[in-house]
Amino acid sequence: MARGKTLFVCGECGYESGRWLGKCPGCGAWNTMTEQAVEPAIKTAVRPQKRPGGLGAEPMTLADIEGEAHVRRQCGMDELDRVLGGGIVEGSVVLVGGDPGVGKSTLLLQVCGRLAGAGARVLYVTGEESARQIKLRANRLHVQADTLWILAENAMDDILARFEALQPSFMVVDSIQTVYRPELSAAPGSVSQVRECASLLMRAAKSQGCAVFLVGHVTKEGAIAGPRVLEHMVDAVLYFEGDRRHAWRILRAVKNRFGSVNELGLFEMRDSGMEAVENPSELLLSQWARGASGSVVTCGLEGTRPMLVDVQALVARTPFGMPRRTADGLDGARVALLLAVLEKRVGLRLYDQDVYINVAGGMTLSEPAADLPLCMAVASSLRDVPLPQDTVVFGEVGLSGEVRAVSQADRRLAEAARLGFTRCVLPRENLRGLNRPESIALEGVDTVAQAVVTLLR
């Protein structure tokens, strides 16, 4: 018996090869090529018609193009509406990625239930679970709606046929890696299948005005699996982050054609599903260790939302020849740079000290305003002197030890004042033309050394 044809497919990016390779040419990962059988195409199958060559559109000037605002629909979850830029845009395609078990399907099923409860026609397509499993989850989430249809199918042609028959205004495909076209011989989840199916869903969404949410698998590095072109095709890309051992989940937008990028929504996983967190600053500081050395409160800015977070540092003498540098929630290279600034410009002895950095609550700070709080946390832990409990700190630090201004300082101060903080140490340059809250005292600094003297005297 003749052996069937096989291909070697990369489990990280979907690259296909006729022979096994130790290193994937597509993404550069090692030992990710796995052998998969290729199903031969059915010889009696009808040859699919070619797509039309175009839409027959004529060139227009900007003055002739109608500039109406996008029609948005509120989904009933304020945090998701915030991340999307104010609601779900009709005809948009949104890609949602996240680790297994983080709650992607739970969140989208809740959204489907609330949209259907408001009278919208919703179609939930599942290629990984049966309809009975979706029913059990819906019962747990108390989702009941007469206009919510569940379709357990992964053949693209059948999904489009049901889509044309139901004409929904909102559709979820869970997940795009399980959907396939029978005309293509590649396996589901391959580069060609994902690209072709996403293209058909995008065409259907734009032509019918239906908002489509695609659930995407992620690789072990946290990136969405499949071809990179998938993220370029869709209108918005959302990442659902969080540790399954904790209740907090973070929904982050990294691409949005209809709103701001880097917006962030905070959810809490409960038995009844995802619950939006309306006051994230209060939540993140609920277990703040007041009066402990190495703890500094700063105000980070995620998109348009200011949030108070606790930056923690632990400095301890190393028993080894090479000190350790560990950072969780901050960039490791940036931490090493700031530690060098503290040694060179402030005179702190850190070359024989282990330094551990953590942003409490599982948050990730990527903006430069977290530089000065990090330096103050390290100095506080090294000297074992706690900072005043009523003080919030933010500012960017340069290689010369200077403290540079940051953006939207007035919004950061307003959030700190709302949470009861009465003192703020910030770059002196930010004091110019600043709307100062009456309930908070401001102290401007020019250098890191000056900030250390101000806070740890």
C-alpha positions as CSV (number, residue, x, y, z in Angstrom):
1,M,0.0,0.0,0.0
2,A,1.4,3.4,-1.0
3,R,2.2,5.8,1.7
4,G,0.1,8.9,1.9
5,K,1.6,12.3,1.3
6,T,2.8,14.2,4.4
7,L,4.0,17.7,5.2
8,F,6.1,19.0,8.1
9,V,4.3,22.0,9.7
10,C,5.8,24.4,12.2
11,G,3.7,24.5,15.4
12,E,4.6,28.1,16.1
13,C,4.0,30.0,12.8
14,G,2.4,27.4,10.5
15,Y,5.3,27.2,8.0
16,E,5.1,24.1,5.7
17,S,7.9,22.1,4.3
18,G,8.2,18.9,2.4
19,R,10.9,17.6,4.7
20,W,11.8,17.9,8.3
21,L,13.9,20.8,9.4
22,G,15.5,21.4,12.8
23,K,15.0,25.2,12.5
24,C,11.9,26.7,11.1
25,P,12.7,29.1,8.2
26,G,9.6,31.1,8.9
27,C,10.0,32.0,12.6
28,G,13.4,30.7,13.5
29,A,12.1,28.3,16.2
30,W,13.9,25.1,16.9
31,N,12.3,21.6,16.9
32,T,8.8,22.8,16.1
33,M,8.3,20.9,12.8
34,T,5.8,18.1,13.1
35,E,4.6,15.7,10.5
36,Q,1.0,15.9,9.3
37,A,-0.9,13.9,6.8
38,V,-2.2,15.7,3.7
39,E,-5.7,14.7,2.7
40,P,-6.0,14.3,-1.0
41,A,-8.6,16.5,-2.7
42,I,-11.8,14.7,-3.8
43,K,-11.5,14.2,-7.6
44,T,-15.3,14.5,-8.1
45,A,-15.5,17.8,-6.2
46,V,-16.8,20.7,-8.2
47,R,-14.1,23.2,-9.0
48,P,-14.7,26.4,-7.0
49,Q,-15.4,29.5,-9.0
50,K,-12.7,32.2,-9.0
51,R,-13.3,35.3,-7.0
52,P,-14.4,38.4,-8.8
53,G,-11.5,40.6,-9.9
54,G,-12.6,43.6,-7.9
55,L,-15.5,45.7,-6.8
56,G,-15.6,48.0,-9.8
57,A,-15.0,51.1,-7.7
58,E,-14.2,54.4,-9.3
59,P,-11.6,56.9,-7.8
60,M,-13.1,59.7,-5.7
61,T,-11.8,62.8,-4.2
62,L,-11.8,63.3,-0.4
63,A,-14.6,65.9,-0.7
64,D,-16.9,63.4,-2.5
65,I,-16.5,60.7,0.1
66,E,-19.1,60.6,2.8
67,G,-17.5,61.1,6.2
68,E,-20.2,59.7,8.5
69,A,-19.1,58.3,11.9
70,H,-19.0,54.5,12.4
71,V,-22.1,53.0,13.8
72,R,-21.2,51.4,17.2
73,R,-23.2,49.0,19.3
74,Q,-22.7,48.8,23.1
75,C,-22.1,45.2,24.1
76,G,-23.2,45.7,27.7
77,M,-19.7,45.3,29.2
78,D,-18.1,48.7,29.8
79,E,-14.5,47.4,29.9
80,L,-14.8,45.7,26.5
81,D,-16.5,48.8,25.1
82,R,-13.6,50.9,26.4
83,V,-11.0,48.7,24.8
84,L,-12.8,48.7,21.5
85,G,-12.9,52.5,21.5
86,G,-16.6,53.0,22.5
87,G,-18.4,49.9,21.3
88,I,-18.5,47.3,18.5
89,V,-18.4,48.8,15.0
90,E,-20.7,47.2,12.5
91,G,-18.9,45.2,9.9
92,S,-15.7,45.1,11.9
93,V,-13.5,42.0,12.3
94,V,-11.8,41.6,15.7
95,L,-9.2,39.0,16.6
96,V,-9.1,37.9,20.3
97,G,-6.0,36.0,21.4
98,G,-5.0,34.5,24.8
99,D,-3.6,31.5,26.6
100,P,-5.7,28.4,26.9
101,G,-8.1,28.6,29.8
102,V,-7.8,32.4,30.3
103,G,-11.5,33.0,29.6
104,K,-11.8,34.0,25.9
105,S,-14.8,31.8,25.2
106,T,-16.4,32.8,28.5
107,L,-16.1,36.5,27.8
108,L,-17.4,36.2,24.2
109,L,-20.3,34.0,25.2
110,Q,-21.3,36.6,27.8
111,V,-21.1,39.3,25.2
112,C,-23.3,37.2,22.8
113,G,-25.9,36.7,25.6
114,R,-26.1,40.4,26.3
115,L,-26.3,41.4,22.7
116,A,-29.0,38.8,22.0
117,G,-30.8,39.9,25.1
118,A,-30.9,43.4,23.6
119,G,-32.6,42.0,20.5
120,A,-29.6,41.4,18.2
121,R,-29.3,38.3,16.1
122,V,-26.1,36.5,17.2
123,L,-24.4,33.4,15.8
124,Y,-21.8,31.6,17.9
125,V,-19.7,29.2,15.8
126,T,-17.6,26.6,17.7
127,G,-15.1,24.3,16.0
128,E,-13.6,23.0,19.2
129,E,-16.6,22.2,21.4
130,S,-20.0,20.5,20.9
131,A,-23.3,22.4,21.2
132,R,-24.0,20.6,24.5
133,Q,-20.7,21.9,26.0
134,I,-21.7,25.5,25.0
135,K,-25.1,24.9,26.6
136,L,-23.6,23.9,29.9
137,R,-21.4,27.0,29.9
138,A,-24.3,29.2,29.0
139,N,-26.3,27.7,32.0
140,R,-23.4,28.5,34.3
141,L,-23.2,32.0,33.0
142,H,-27.0,32.5,33.1
143,V,-27.0,33.2,29.4
144,Q,-30.6,32.8,27.9
145,A,-31.7,34.4,24.7
146,D,-34.0,33.5,21.9
147,T,-31.9,35.2,19.2
148,L,-28.6,33.4,20.0
149,W,-27.8,30.5,17.7
150,I,-25.1,27.9,18.4
151,L,-23.4,26.2,15.4
152,A,-20.9,23.4,16.0
153,E,-19.2,23.3,12.7
154,N,-15.7,23.8,11.3
155,A,-16.3,23.6,7.5
156,M,-16.1,27.1,6.1
157,D,-18.6,26.6,3.3
158,D,-21.2,25.3,5.7
159,I,-20.6,28.2,8.1
160,L,-21.1,30.8,5.3
161,A,-24.3,29.0,4.2
162,R,-25.7,29.3,7.7
163,F,-24.5,32.9,7.9
164,E,-26.4,33.8,4.8
165,A,-29.5,32.1,6.0
166,L,-29.6,33.7,9.5
167,Q,-28.2,37.1,8.6
168,P,-26.8,37.8,12.1
169,S,-25.6,41.2,13.2
170,F,-22.9,39.7,15.4
171,M,-20.9,36.4,15.0
172,V,-18.2,34.6,17.0
173,V,-15.8,32.0,15.4
174,D,-14.1,29.9,18.1
175,S,-11.5,29.4,16.8
176,I,-10.1,30.5,13.5
177,Q,-7.4,27.7,13.6
178,T,-10.1,25.0,13.6
179,V,-12.0,26.2,10.5
180,Y,-11.0,24.9,7.1
181,R,-12.1,24.8,3.4
182,P,-12.5,21.3,2.0
183,E,-11.2,22.5,-1.4
184,L,-7.7,23.1,0.1
185,S,-5.6,20.1,0.9
186,A,-3.8,21.7,3.8
187,A,-4.7,20.8,7.3
188,P,-6.8,23.1,9.5
189,G,-4.7,25.7,11.2
190,S,-2.1,25.8,8.4
191,V,-1.1,29.1,6.9
192,S,-3.2,28.7,3.7
193,Q,-6.3,27.6,5.6
194,V,-6.2,30.4,8.2
195,R,-5.5,33.0,5.5
196,E,-8.3,31.8,3.2
197,C,-10.9,31.4,5.9
198,A,-10.1,34.8,7.5
199,S,-10.4,36.4,4.1
200,L,-13.9,34.9,3.5
201,L,-15.1,35.9,6.9
202,M,-13.8,39.4,6.4
203,R,-15.6,39.7,3.1
204,A,-18.8,38.4,4.6
205,A,-18.5,40.9,7.5
206,K,-17.9,43.9,5.3
207,S,-20.7,43.0,2.8
208,Q,-23.4,42.2,5.4
209,G,-22.4,44.8,8.1
210,C,-22.0,42.0,10.6
211,A,-19.4,42.3,13.4
212,V,-17.2,39.2,13.6
213,F,-15.0,38.1,16.5
214,L,-12.3,35.6,15.8
215,V,-10.7,33.6,18.6
216,G,-7.0,32.9,17.9
217,H,-4.7,30.4,19.5
218,V,-1.4,31.7,20.9
219,T,2.1,30.2,20.8
220,K,4.3,29.6,23.9
221,E,5.8,33.0,23.4
222,G,2.4,34.6,23.7
223,A,1.9,35.6,20.0
224,I,-1.1,34.6,18.0
225,A,-0.4,31.4,16.1
226,G,-0.7,31.3,12.3
227,P,0.4,33.7,9.6
228,R,1.3,37.2,10.6
229,V,-0.9,38.5,7.8
230,L,-3.9,37.5,10.0
231,E,-3.3,40.4,12.3
232,H,-2.9,42.8,9.4
233,M,-6.3,41.7,7.8
234,V,-8.5,42.3,10.9
235,D,-9.6,45.7,12.2
236,A,-8.7,45.1,15.8
237,V,-6.4,42.7,17.8
238,L,-7.1,42.1,21.4
239,Y,-5.0,40.1,23.8
240,F,-6.6,38.5,26.9
241,E,-3.9,38.1,29.5
242,G,-3.8,36.8,33.0
243,D,-2.6,33.9,35.2
244,R,-5.1,31.1,35.5
245,R,-4.2,30.8,39.2
246,H,-5.4,34.3,39.9
247,A,-8.8,35.9,39.4
248,W,-7.7,39.0,37.5
249,R,-7.8,39.2,33.7
250,I,-6.5,42.0,31.5
251,L,-7.9,42.7,28.0
252,R,-5.4,44.8,26.0
253,A,-5.8,46.3,22.5
254,V,-2.6,46.3,20.4
255,K,-4.3,47.3,17.1
256,N,-7.6,49.2,16.6
257,R,-8.6,50.9,13.4
258,F,-11.6,52.5,15.2
259,G,-10.1,53.6,18.5
260,S,-7.0,54.1,20.6
261,V,-4.4,51.4,20.8
262,N,-2.9,50.1,24.1
263,E,-6.3,50.5,25.8
264,L,-6.8,48.2,28.7
265,G,-9.8,46.6,30.4
266,L,-9.7,44.8,33.7
267,F,-11.9,41.8,34.6
268,E,-12.4,39.5,37.5
269,M,-13.1,35.8,36.9
270,R,-15.9,34.6,39.1
271,D,-18.2,31.5,39.1
272,S,-20.8,33.5,37.2
273,G,-18.3,34.6,34.5
274,M,-16.2,37.7,33.8
275,E,-17.1,40.8,35.8
276,A,-15.8,44.2,34.9
277,V,-13.6,46.0,37.4
278,E,-14.8,49.6,37.6
279,N,-12.1,50.9,39.9
280,P,-8.8,49.2,39.0
281,S,-6.6,51.6,41.0
282,E,-8.4,50.8,44.2
283,L,-8.3,47.1,43.4
284,L,-4.5,47.1,42.6
285,L,-3.7,48.9,45.9
286,S,-6.1,46.8,48.0
287,Q,-3.2,44.6,49.3
288,W,-0.6,47.3,49.3
289,A,2.0,46.7,52.1
290,R,2.0,50.2,53.7
291,G,5.1,51.2,55.5
292,A,7.3,48.5,53.9
293,S,10.6,49.5,52.4
294,G,11.0,49.0,48.6
295,S,7.4,49.8,47.8
296,V,6.5,52.9,45.7
297,V,3.1,53.8,44.3
298,T,3.1,55.2,40.8
299,C,0.4,56.2,38.3
300,G,0.7,54.4,35.0
301,L,-1.2,55.3,31.9
302,E,-2.7,52.6,29.8
303,G,-4.3,54.1,26.7
304,T,-6.7,56.8,28.1
305,R,-6.9,55.3,31.6
306,P,-4.6,56.3,34.6
307,M,-4.1,53.5,37.1
308,L,-2.2,53.5,40.4
309,V,0.1,50.5,40.8
310,D,2.6,49.3,43.4
311,V,6.2,49.0,42.2
312,Q,8.2,46.7,44.5
313,A,11.9,46.1,44.8
314,L,13.9,43.7,47.0
315,V,17.6,44.3,47.4
316,A,19.6,41.7,49.2
317,R,23.3,40.9,49.4
318,T,24.2,38.1,47.0
319,P,26.0,34.9,48.2
320,F,27.4,34.3,44.7
321,G,30.0,36.0,42.6
322,M,27.4,37.3,40.0
323,P,24.4,39.2,41.4
324,R,20.9,38.3,40.1
325,R,18.6,40.7,38.3
326,T,15.0,39.6,38.1
327,A,12.1,41.7,36.8
328,D,8.4,40.9,36.6
329,G,6.1,43.5,35.0
330,L,9.0,45.7,33.7
331,D,11.5,45.3,30.9
332,G,14.6,43.5,32.1
333,A,16.9,45.6,29.9
334,R,15.4,48.8,31.2
335,V,15.9,47.6,34.8
336,A,19.6,46.9,34.2
337,L,20.0,50.4,32.7
338,L,18.4,52.1,35.6
339,L,20.5,50.1,38.1
340,A,23.6,51.3,36.3
341,V,22.3,54.9,36.6
342,L,21.8,54.5,40.3
343,E,25.4,53.2,40.8
344,K,27.0,55.8,38.6
345,R,25.0,59.0,39.3
346,V,23.7,58.4,42.8
347,G,26.5,56.3,44.2
348,L,24.4,53.4,45.4
349,R,26.4,50.2,45.9
350,L,24.5,47.5,43.9
351,Y,27.3,45.5,42.3
352,D,27.2,42.9,45.1
353,Q,23.4,43.0,45.6
354,D,20.6,40.8,44.2
355,V,17.8,42.9,42.9
356,Y,14.3,41.6,42.4
357,I,11.6,43.9,40.8
358,N,7.9,43.2,40.7
359,V,4.8,45.2,39.7
360,A,2.0,44.0,42.0
361,G,-1.3,42.8,40.7
362,G,0.2,41.2,37.5
363,M,0.4,44.5,35.7
364,T,3.0,45.3,33.0
365,L,4.4,48.8,32.8
366,S,6.0,49.7,29.5
367,E,6.0,53.5,29.6
368,P,9.0,55.6,30.7
369,A,7.1,57.2,33.6
370,A,7.8,54.0,35.7
371,D,11.6,54.8,35.7
372,L,11.7,57.1,38.7
373,P,9.4,54.9,40.9
374,L,11.6,51.9,40.1
375,C,14.8,53.9,41.2
376,M,13.1,55.0,44.4
377,A,11.9,51.5,45.2
378,V,15.5,50.1,44.8
379,A,17.0,52.9,46.9
380,S,14.3,52.4,49.6
381,S,15.0,48.7,49.8
382,L,18.8,49.1,49.8
383,R,18.7,51.6,52.7
384,D,15.7,49.7,54.3
385,V,13.9,53.1,54.7
386,P,10.2,53.1,53.7
387,L,8.8,56.0,51.6
388,P,5.9,58.1,53.0
389,Q,2.6,56.4,52.5
390,D,0.8,59.4,51.1
391,T,3.3,59.9,48.2
392,V,3.0,58.9,44.6
393,V,6.0,59.1,42.2
394,F,6.4,59.2,38.4
395,G,9.0,60.4,35.9
396,E,11.4,59.3,33.2
397,V,15.1,58.9,33.9
398,G,17.9,59.5,31.5
399,L,21.4,58.1,31.4
400,S,22.8,61.2,32.9
401,G,20.5,60.8,35.9
402,E,18.2,63.6,34.9
403,V,14.4,63.3,35.4
404,R,12.5,64.0,32.3
405,A,8.9,65.1,31.9
406,V,6.1,62.6,31.1
407,S,2.8,63.0,29.2
408,Q,-0.6,63.7,30.7
409,A,0.6,64.6,34.2
410,D,-2.6,66.3,35.1
411,R,-4.6,63.1,34.6
412,R,-2.2,61.1,36.7
413,L,-2.4,63.7,39.5
414,A,-6.2,63.7,39.4
415,E,-6.3,59.9,39.8
416,A,-3.8,60.1,42.7
417,A,-5.9,62.8,44.4
418,R,-9.0,60.7,44.0
419,L,-7.4,57.8,45.9
420,G,-6.5,60.0,48.8
421,F,-2.8,60.7,48.1
422,T,-1.6,64.1,49.3
423,R,1.9,64.3,47.9
424,C,3.5,63.7,44.5
425,V,7.1,63.8,43.4
426,L,7.4,64.4,39.7
427,P,9.7,66.0,37.1
428,R,10.1,69.7,37.6
429,E,9.4,70.3,33.9
430,N,5.9,69.0,34.4
431,L,5.1,71.8,36.8
432,R,4.9,74.3,34.0
433,G,1.3,75.0,33.0
434,L,0.0,72.1,35.1
435,N,-3.6,72.1,36.5
436,R,-2.7,71.4,40.2
437,P,-5.3,69.6,42.4
438,E,-5.8,71.5,45.6
439,S,-5.6,68.3,47.7
440,I,-2.2,67.2,46.7
441,A,1.2,68.9,47.2
442,L,3.7,68.8,44.3
443,E,7.5,68.5,44.6
444,G,9.5,68.8,41.3
445,V,12.9,67.2,41.0
446,D,15.6,67.5,38.3
447,T,17.8,64.5,39.0
448,V,17.5,61.0,40.5
449,A,19.9,62.0,43.3
450,Q,17.6,64.9,44.2
451,A,14.6,62.6,44.3
452,V,16.5,60.2,46.6
453,V,17.3,63.0,49.0
454,T,13.7,64.3,48.9
455,L,12.0,61.0,49.6
456,L,14.6,59.2,51.8
457,R,16.0,62.0,54.0
